[in-house]
Amino acid sequence: MEKITRRELLKRTAMVAGCTLLLNRPVNVWANSNDKTAKSKVILIRNKNLYDDSGNLDAKICETMLNEAVCNLTGKKKNQDAWKTIIKPSDTVGIKTNAWNGLPTPPVMNDILKQNVLKIGVPEDKVSIDDRGVKKNPVFQSATALINIRPMRTHAWSGVGSLIKNYIMFAEKPSDYHEDSCAVLGSLQELPMIKGKTRLHILVMFTPQFHHIAPSAFTEEYSWKYNGLLAGFDPVAVDTVGLKIIEAKRKDHFKEDKPLNPPAKHIVAADTRYHLGVSDPAKIELITLGWDENRFV
């Protein structure tokens, strides 16, 4: 993965004009470009002071991190200009969160996303945040734009809970996607409620879980304050970077290579089988911002 500084990023403006294309087919523009030399851009931003002395998230820092990530992703200097390249006032917006009680998407992040969408001019009744109820949610049923946000964690069926997996609640029968380490999760993108609608993918890496000892169980011992966010238009590339961080943390903690069991097959399959994005690190442009200690990638 190529890593560049913010100063170098400002020199790379060639892709900025293409951001407006996200309004019609965001995933395809970035993941399946005809330019075979183009790389999928992923932003990693971290802040050492994300939590206060009492262990509470600092909402202002969360907001700053998210907006800085989106500005760097779009090449815009102002927050609202950046969000305008992603969302239109005429959109109906579904924010697909994750409500797993062990490690849910932080509510403050859901609220920050919603507020940014409202600032663009989207009416409040055209914005909804949901997870397990998306299929029956009228906003999601009529959505023209989706924002995908969730934390990353190890998972007993798919290796990791990822952005790609976060859409499983759109399926009629989620259990149909569990075979072979959930390798078929990429096919979810063809569902009518999803296809061509996702404008932004955000992988929350505040306290990711890097190991588990029982299915559907959260173990605080195996999570840590990484204090980071990953953002991009290509879910495969974002998940790939997140997976690399999880794998590196496992090696650091266990003092040996300890492969995920089961392996996270669905991320590579989303690239090679479903062509949703890139999983090859050589094709990912990773831009790192903020706190650098123990970055693991």
C-alpha positions in Angstrom: 0.0 0.0 0.0 1.4 3.4 -1.0 1.5 5.9 1.9 1.6 9.6 1.2 1.6 12.7 3.4 -1.1 15.3 3.5 1.2 17.7 1.6 1.7 15.2 -1.2 -2.0 14.6 -1.2 -2.7 18.2 -2.1 -0.7 17.7 -5.3 -2.9 14.8 -6.4 -6.0 16.4 -7.8 -6.6 14.4 -10.9 -9.2 12.3 -9.2 -11.2 15.1 -7.6 -13.3 15.8 -10.7 -14.5 12.3 -10.7 -16.0 12.7 -7.2 -19.2 14.0 -8.7 -19.7 10.7 -10.5 -20.2 9.2 -7.1 -23.7 10.6 -7.1 -24.7 8.0 -9.7 -22.5 4.9 -9.3 -19.9 5.5 -6.5 -18.6 1.9 -6.1 -18.1 1.2 -9.8 -16.4 4.5 -10.5 -13.7 3.9 -7.9 -13.4 0.1 -7.9 -13.8 -0.7 -11.6 -12.2 2.2 -13.4 -11.0 1.6 -16.9 -7.6 3.1 -15.9 -5.8 0.0 -14.8 -3.1 2.1 -13.1 -5.6 3.9 -10.8 -5.5 3.0 -7.1 -8.3 2.9 -4.6 -7.9 5.6 -2.1 -8.3 4.8 1.6 -7.9 7.3 4.4 -6.7 6.2 7.8 -7.0 8.9 10.5 -6.1 8.5 14.2 -6.2 10.7 17.3 -4.3 9.8 20.5 -6.8 12.0 22.5 -10.0 10.4 21.2 -10.9 9.2 24.7 -10.9 11.4 27.8 -9.5 10.3 31.2 -12.8 8.7 32.1 -12.8 6.6 28.9 -15.5 8.5 27.1 -15.3 9.4 23.5 -14.7 13.1 22.7 -17.5 13.9 20.3 -15.7 17.0 18.9 -12.7 14.9 18.0 -14.9 12.3 16.4 -16.5 15.0 14.2 -13.1 16.5 13.3 -11.7 13.1 12.4 -14.6 12.2 10.2 -14.7 15.5 8.4 -10.9 15.5 7.9 -11.1 12.0 6.4 -13.9 13.0 4.0 -12.1 16.2 3.0 -8.9 14.3 2.2 -10.9 11.6 0.4 -12.7 14.1 -1.9 -9.8 16.6 -2.2 -12.0 19.4 -0.8 -10.8 21.9 1.8 -14.2 22.7 3.4 -16.3 20.1 5.1 -19.6 21.0 3.4 -18.0 21.1 0.0 -16.6 17.6 0.6 -20.0 16.3 1.7 -21.7 17.9 -1.3 -19.6 15.7 -3.6 -21.1 12.6 -1.9 -24.7 13.6 -1.0 -27.3 15.7 -2.9 -30.1 17.6 -1.2 -32.6 15.6 -3.3 -31.3 12.3 -1.9 -33.1 9.9 0.4 -30.3 8.7 2.7 -30.0 5.4 4.6 -27.1 5.2 7.1 -26.5 1.5 7.6 -25.0 1.2 11.0 -24.2 -1.9 13.2 -26.1 -2.5 16.4 -24.2 -5.6 17.7 -24.3 -5.1 21.5 -20.7 -6.2 22.0 -19.2 -3.6 19.8 -21.8 -1.3 18.1 -21.1 1.6 15.9 -20.7 4.5 18.4 -24.0 6.4 18.5 -22.0 9.7 18.3 -20.7 8.6 14.9 -24.2 7.9 13.7 -25.3 11.3 14.8 -22.4 13.1 13.2 -23.1 11.4 9.9 -26.8 12.4 10.1 -26.0 16.0 10.9 -23.6 16.3 8.0 -26.3 14.9 5.7 -28.9 17.4 7.1 -26.5 20.3 6.5 -26.4 19.5 2.8 -30.2 20.1 2.7 -31.6 16.6 2.9 -34.9 16.8 4.8 -34.9 15.0 8.2 -37.7 12.7 7.1 -35.5 11.5 4.2 -32.7 10.4 6.5 -32.7 7.2 8.7 -30.1 5.3 10.7 -30.8 1.6 11.0 -29.3 -1.9 11.1 -31.6 -4.9 11.7 -34.7 -3.2 10.5 -33.5 -1.9 7.1 -35.7 -4.1 5.0 -38.9 -2.7 6.6 -37.6 0.9 7.0 -39.4 3.1 4.5 -36.4 5.5 4.1 -34.2 2.5 3.2 -36.9 1.1 0.9 -36.8 4.4 -1.1 -33.2 5.3 -0.5 -31.2 6.8 -3.4 -28.0 6.9 -1.3 -26.5 4.7 1.4 -23.6 5.4 3.9 -22.1 2.2 5.3 -20.5 2.4 8.8 -19.5 -0.2 11.3 -16.7 -1.3 13.6 -14.3 -4.1 12.6 -14.1 -7.2 14.8 -13.2 -10.8 14.4 -16.1 -13.0 13.5 -16.8 -16.7 14.1 -18.4 -17.2 10.6 -16.7 -14.7 8.3 -13.3 -14.2 9.9 -14.0 -10.5 10.4 -17.1 -8.4 10.6 -16.5 -6.0 7.7 -18.1 -3.3 5.7 -18.9 -5.9 3.0 -20.6 -8.1 5.7 -22.5 -5.1 7.2 -25.1 -5.3 4.4 -26.2 -8.9 5.3 -29.3 -7.5 6.9 -30.6 -6.5 3.5 -30.8 -10.2 2.6 -34.1 -12.1 2.8 -32.3 -14.9 4.7 -28.9 -13.9 6.1 -28.0 -17.5 6.9 -27.9 -18.2 3.2 -24.6 -16.3 3.1 -22.8 -18.2 5.9 -21.3 -21.1 3.9 -17.6 -21.3 3.1 -16.6 -18.6 5.6 -19.3 -16.3 4.1 -17.3 -16.1 0.9 -20.4 -15.0 -1.1 -21.0 -11.8 0.9 -20.0 -9.7 -2.1 -23.1 -10.8 -3.9 -25.2 -8.7 -1.5 -24.2 -5.7 -3.6 -26.6 -6.9 -6.3 -29.6 -6.7 -4.1 -32.0 -4.0 -5.4 -32.0 -2.0 -2.1 -28.2 -1.7 -2.3 -27.0 -1.9 -5.9 -25.2 1.3 -7.0 -26.4 3.3 -4.0 -23.4 3.4 -1.6 -21.7 6.8 -1.5 -19.3 6.3 1.4 -17.8 3.4 3.5 -16.5 4.1 7.0 -14.8 1.4 9.1 -14.7 2.4 12.8 -11.4 1.4 14.3 -11.8 3.0 17.7 -11.6 -0.2 19.7 -11.5 -3.1 17.2 -11.7 -6.7 18.4 -8.7 -8.7 17.1 -9.6 -12.1 18.6 -12.7 -13.9 20.1 -13.1 -17.0 22.2 -16.8 -17.7 21.5 -19.3 -16.9 18.7 -21.2 -13.7 19.2 -19.2 -12.8 22.2 -17.3 -9.7 23.0 -14.1 -10.0 25.0 -12.6 -6.7 26.2 -9.2 -8.4 26.6 -9.0 -8.8 22.9 -9.9 -5.2 21.9 -7.7 -2.2 22.1 -7.9 1.6 21.7 -6.6 2.0 18.2 -8.4 5.4 18.0 -8.8 5.3 14.2 -11.2 5.6 11.3 -10.9 4.2 7.8 -12.8 5.8 5.0 -13.1 5.2 1.3 -15.3 4.7 -1.7 -14.1 1.2 -2.3 -15.4 -1.2 0.5 -13.0 -3.9 -0.5 -10.0 -1.7 -0.2 -11.1 -0.3 3.2 -11.8 -3.7 4.5 -8.4 -4.9 3.3 -6.6 -2.2 5.2 -8.7 -3.0 8.3 -7.9 -6.6 8.0 -4.2 -5.9 7.8 -4.4 -3.9 11.0 -6.3 -6.8 12.8 -3.7 -9.3 11.5 -0.8 -7.2 12.6 -2.3 -6.7 16.1 -2.8 -10.5 16.4 0.8 -11.1 15.6 1.9 -8.4 18.0 -0.3 -9.7 20.8 0.3 -13.5 20.4 4.0 -13.0 19.4 3.5 -15.3 16.4 1.5 -15.5 13.2 -2.0 -16.6 14.3 -4.2 -16.8 11.2 -7.9 -16.0 11.6 -10.1 -19.0 12.0 -12.1 -19.0 9.8 -10.2 -16.9 7.2 -11.8 -13.7 5.9 -12.4 -15.2 2.4 -15.1 -12.8 1.6 -12.9 -9.8 1.2 -10.7 -11.2 -1.5 -13.7 -12.9 -3.1 -15.4 -9.4 -3.3 -12.6 -8.4 -5.5 -11.8 -11.5 -7.6 -15.3 -13.0 -7.9 -17.6 -10.0 -7.6 -15.3 -7.1 -8.8 -16.5 -4.7 -6.1 -13.1 -3.2 -5.5 -9.4 -4.1 -4.9 -7.9 -6.3 -2.3 -4.3 -6.2 -3.6 -2.4 -3.8 -1.3 -0.3 -2.7 -4.3 -3.5 -1.2 -5.8 -4.5 0.7 -2.7 -3.3 4.3 -2.0 -3.3 4.5 1.8 -3.2 8.1 3.2 -2.4 8.2 6.9 -3.2 11.2 9.0 -2.8 12.0 12.7 -1.4 9.7 15.5 1.2 7.4 14.1 2.3 5.2 17.0 1.5 1.4 16.6 -0.3 2.1 13.4 0.2 -1.6 12.2 -0.1 -0.7 8.6 
